[in-house]
């Protein structure tokens, strides 16, 4: 590419989405194309959707299939546009798994009593939370350690480098 940004390979940029869709709704709609590592909805300062999302797939092929099948599709009265996202140099920041220390409020609506997987604002209903991964133990110099320090993001190892 001449002077442009490199594609991120497994992240799909989706625009013209209905503003009512939550992260979980988007996950449910697009998971048919393959395993999704992360969905990020662009929001304004008041946490309202801007109708744009980034969907990080584990496999590059799944992202390509998503673009091929979903680009130009009508979704709740809107024609969505899908493309492989351009890498703006912040890919590692996007891929990094967020730690949610306060699990007493919903990420979507900020209300107490439920998590985002079961938020009443999910237009397509609840979805099952992902299974928790068992932490691996490592032996270093004969000492058994939890692999928390070396855990990084599991998805970084599956990403292709440019």
C-alpha positions in Angstrom: 0.0 0.0 0.0 1.4 3.4 -0.9 1.5 5.5 2.2 -1.7 3.9 3.6 -2.1 1.9 6.7 -1.6 -1.9 6.7 -4.7 -4.1 7.2 -5.0 -5.7 10.6 -5.8 -9.1 9.0 -8.3 -10.5 11.5 -10.3 -7.4 12.6 -13.5 -6.5 10.8 -14.6 -2.9 10.7 -18.4 -2.7 10.5 -20.3 0.6 9.9 -23.9 1.8 9.6 -25.0 -0.5 12.4 -28.3 0.1 14.2 -27.5 2.3 17.2 -29.6 0.0 19.5 -27.2 -3.0 19.2 -25.0 -3.8 22.1 -21.6 -5.6 22.1 -23.4 -8.8 22.9 -25.9 -8.4 20.1 -23.1 -7.8 17.6 -21.3 -10.9 19.0 -24.4 -13.0 18.5 -24.9 -11.8 14.9 -21.3 -12.2 13.7 -20.2 -15.3 15.6 -21.6 -17.5 12.8 -18.4 -16.7 10.9 -16.0 -18.0 13.5 -14.7 -17.6 17.0 -14.7 -14.0 18.1 -12.0 -12.7 20.5 -13.5 -9.3 21.1 -16.2 -6.9 20.0 -15.7 -3.1 20.5 -18.6 -0.7 19.7 -17.4 2.9 19.2 -19.3 5.2 21.6 -19.7 8.9 22.1 -18.9 10.7 25.4 -22.4 9.7 26.7 -21.8 6.0 25.9 -24.2 6.0 23.0 -23.3 3.8 20.0 -21.9 5.6 17.0 -23.1 2.7 14.7 -19.5 1.5 14.3 -17.9 -1.7 15.6 -14.6 -3.6 15.4 -14.8 -7.4 15.6 -11.6 -9.3 16.3 -11.7 -12.8 15.0 -9.2 -15.5 16.1 -8.6 -16.6 12.5 -7.9 -14.3 9.5 -10.1 -16.6 7.3 -13.1 -16.0 9.5 -12.7 -12.3 9.2 -12.5 -12.5 5.5 -15.6 -14.7 5.3 -17.4 -12.2 7.5 -16.6 -9.4 5.2 -17.6 -11.4 2.1 -20.9 -12.4 3.5 -22.0 -9.4 5.6 -20.9 -6.4 3.5 -24.0 -4.8 2.0 -26.4 -6.9 4.1 -29.5 -5.2 5.5 -29.7 -5.4 9.3 -32.7 -4.0 11.1 -33.4 -1.6 8.2 -29.8 -0.4 7.7 -27.4 -1.5 5.1 -24.2 -2.4 6.9 -20.7 -2.0 5.5 -17.9 -4.5 6.4 -14.2 -4.4 5.6 -10.9 -5.7 7.0 -9.9 -2.9 9.5 -6.8 -0.8 8.8 -4.1 -1.0 11.4 -3.7 2.4 12.9 -0.7 1.3 15.0 -2.8 0.6 18.0 -3.6 -3.0 17.3 -1.9 -4.4 20.4 -3.9 -1.9 22.6 -7.1 -3.1 20.9 -6.3 -6.8 21.2 -5.3 -6.6 24.9 -7.9 -8.2 27.1 -9.6 -5.8 29.5 -9.8 -6.6 33.2 -13.2 -5.7 34.7 -12.6 -5.4 38.4 -16.1 -4.1 39.2 -18.4 -6.9 38.4 -21.3 -5.5 40.2 -22.5 -3.3 37.4 -23.4 -4.0 33.7 -20.8 -2.8 31.2 -23.6 -1.8 28.7 -26.1 0.1 30.8 -24.2 0.7 34.1 -27.0 -0.7 36.2 -26.6 -3.0 39.1 -28.0 -6.6 39.3 -26.8 -8.1 36.0 -23.8 -8.4 33.7 -23.7 -7.3 30.1 -24.3 -10.9 28.9 -27.8 -10.7 30.4 -28.5 -7.0 29.9 -32.1 -6.1 29.2 -30.8 -3.7 26.5 -29.5 -6.6 24.4 -31.9 -6.5 21.5 -31.2 -10.1 20.7 -31.4 -11.4 24.2 -28.8 -12.9 26.5 -25.8 -15.0 25.5 -23.6 -17.4 27.5 -20.5 -15.9 28.9 -17.3 -17.4 27.6 -15.8 -20.3 29.5 -13.0 -19.4 31.9 -9.6 -20.7 30.9 -7.8 -22.7 33.4 -4.5 -21.0 34.4 -1.4 -23.0 33.5 1.3 -23.5 36.0 4.9 -23.2 35.1 8.1 -24.5 36.6 11.0 -22.1 36.7 14.1 -23.1 38.5 12.2 -25.9 40.2 9.5 -23.5 41.5 5.9 -23.9 40.5 4.4 -20.6 39.4 1.1 -19.4 38.1 1.4 -18.3 34.5 -0.3 -14.9 35.1 2.8 -12.9 34.4 3.4 -14.6 31.1 -0.2 -14.9 30.1 -0.3 -11.7 27.9 -3.3 -12.0 25.7 -4.1 -15.4 24.3 -5.1 -13.7 21.1 -1.8 -12.1 20.5 -0.2 -15.4 19.8 -2.8 -16.2 17.2 -2.4 -12.9 15.4 -0.3 -12.9 12.3 2.4 -10.3 12.2 2.8 -8.0 9.1 
